[in-house]
Amino acid sequence: MIGELLEHTTSAPYVYSHRRSQGDLVVCDNLATLHTASLCDSSRRRRLLYRAAVR
């Protein structure tokens, strides 16, 4: 059952992929988001991340 749910939630209608550019702002809801790690070349691109939590 877990495999079926994962297959469904990672199918094309539910996937958002972002190629970042300087000045981008991306906001996501961590309660309803699946994340995947991707390589980031920190020698070429600097990332600044802020985290805000609301109860």
Backbone as JSON, one array per atom type, in Angstrom:
{
  "sequence": "MIGELLEHTTSAPYVYSHRRSQGDLVVCDNLATLHTASLCDSSRRRRLLYRAAVR",
  "N": [[0.82, -1.19, 0.0], [1.96, 1.27, 0.78], [3.81, 1.64, -1.27], [2.09, 2.03, -3.47], [0.82, 4.42, -2.72], [3.01, 6.18, -2.65], [3.79, 6.06, -5.33], [1.54, 7.23, -6.52], [1.48, 9.85, -5.34], [3.83, 10.92, -6.28], [3.49, 11.19, -8.96], [3.16, 12.84, -12.17], [1.07, 15.0, -12.08], [1.33, 15.95, -9.48], [3.86, 16.84, -8.94], [6.3, 19.3, -8.45], [8.9, 21.04, -9.83], [11.73, 23.06, -9.54], [13.89, 25.26, -11.14], [16.28, 27.16, -9.93], [16.93, 30.68, -9.88], [18.85, 33.69, -9.54], [17.53, 35.78, -7.07], [15.11, 34.49, -6.76], [12.21, 33.44, -4.91], [11.0, 30.89, -3.05], [8.32, 29.26, -1.63], [7.14, 26.81, 0.54], [4.89, 24.37, 1.91], [5.68, 22.54, 4.54], [4.2, 20.6, 5.84], [2.77, 19.34, 3.94], [4.43, 18.47, 1.93], [6.67, 16.58, -0.04], [10.09, 16.1, -0.05], [13.03, 16.06, -2.08], [16.46, 15.49, -2.18], [18.88, 17.35, -3.93], [21.86, 17.77, -5.8], [23.95, 20.49, -5.02], [26.07, 22.83, -6.21], [28.08, 24.42, -4.31], [30.33, 25.91, -4.72], [29.91, 27.33, -7.0], [27.35, 28.41, -6.76], [25.62, 30.27, -4.38], [23.52, 29.67, -1.64], [20.89, 31.0, 0.25], [19.04, 30.36, 2.97], [16.04, 30.65, 4.77], [14.11, 29.82, 7.62], [10.86, 29.6, 8.78], [8.58, 29.05, 11.34], [5.24, 28.34, 12.22], [2.86, 28.09, 14.72]],
  "CA": [[0.0, 0.0, 0.0], [2.85, 2.42, 0.81], [4.34, 1.8, -2.63], [1.04, 2.6, -4.32], [0.64, 5.82, -2.31], [4.19, 6.92, -3.1], [3.71, 6.16, -6.79], [0.48, 8.2, -6.83], [1.84, 11.21, -4.93], [4.99, 11.4, -7.04], [3.17, 11.22, -10.39], [3.3, 14.16, -12.8], [0.2, 16.11, -11.64], [1.63, 16.37, -8.1], [5.29, 17.13, -8.81], [6.76, 20.63, -8.84], [10.35, 21.12, -9.89], [12.1, 24.47, -9.72], [15.26, 25.62, -11.45], [16.37, 28.45, -9.27], [17.68, 31.78, -10.45], [19.12, 34.72, -8.56], [16.37, 36.58, -6.72], [13.9, 33.67, -6.6], [11.66, 33.15, -3.6], [10.17, 29.7, -3.12], [7.67, 29.0, -0.35], [6.45, 25.52, 0.52], [4.24, 23.93, 3.14], [6.36, 21.31, 4.92], [3.26, 19.59, 6.3], [2.17, 18.67, 2.79], [5.45, 18.45, 0.88], [7.73, 15.57, -0.07], [11.31, 16.74, -0.55], [14.14, 15.23, -2.52], [17.74, 16.22, -2.17], [19.58, 17.43, -5.21], [23.21, 18.3, -5.63], [24.11, 21.93, -5.13], [27.48, 23.17, -6.33], [28.23, 25.62, -3.49], [31.46, 26.71, -5.2], [29.38, 28.17, -8.07], [26.1, 29.07, -6.38], [25.41, 30.45, -2.96], [22.11, 29.6, -1.26], [20.53, 31.6, 1.52], [17.76, 29.76, 3.35], [15.43, 31.06, 6.04], [13.04, 28.92, 8.02], [9.9, 30.21, 9.69], [7.61, 28.07, 11.82], [4.04, 28.93, 12.8], [2.03, 27.11, 15.45]],
  "C": [[0.88, 1.28, 0.0], [3.41, 2.7, -0.58], [3.33, 2.44, -3.57], [0.81, 4.09, -3.99], [1.8, 6.68, -2.8], [4.17, 7.11, -4.61], [2.67, 7.22, -7.2], [0.93, 9.63, -6.53], [3.04, 11.77, -5.66], [4.75, 11.38, -8.54], [3.1, 12.67, -10.88], [2.36, 15.26, -12.29], [0.56, 16.68, -10.27], [3.08, 16.78, -7.89], [5.57, 18.56, -9.28], [8.28, 20.62, -8.78], [10.72, 22.55, -10.22], [13.58, 24.58, -10.04], [15.45, 27.03, -10.94], [17.26, 29.42, -10.03], [17.88, 32.82, -9.36], [17.86, 35.56, -8.34], [15.09, 35.8, -6.54], [13.5, 33.57, -5.14], [10.72, 31.97, -3.76], [9.63, 29.43, -1.73], [6.96, 27.65, -0.46], [5.88, 25.22, 1.9], [4.83, 22.58, 3.52], [5.42, 20.23, 5.46], [2.69, 18.78, 5.14], [3.15, 18.56, 1.63], [6.39, 17.27, 1.06], [8.95, 16.24, -0.68], [12.27, 15.68, -1.08], [15.39, 16.09, -2.52], [18.31, 16.23, -3.58], [20.93, 18.08, -4.95], [23.21, 19.81, -5.83], [25.61, 22.22, -5.15], [27.72, 24.49, -5.59], [29.45, 26.45, -3.9], [31.01, 27.65, -6.31], [28.16, 28.98, -7.66], [25.97, 29.12, -4.88], [23.92, 30.4, -2.68], [21.93, 30.22, 0.11], [19.14, 31.09, 1.87], [17.31, 30.32, 4.69], [14.32, 30.06, 6.34], [12.15, 29.66, 9.01], [8.89, 29.14, 10.08], [6.45, 28.8, 12.49], [3.27, 27.83, 13.5], [0.58, 27.43, 15.31]]
}
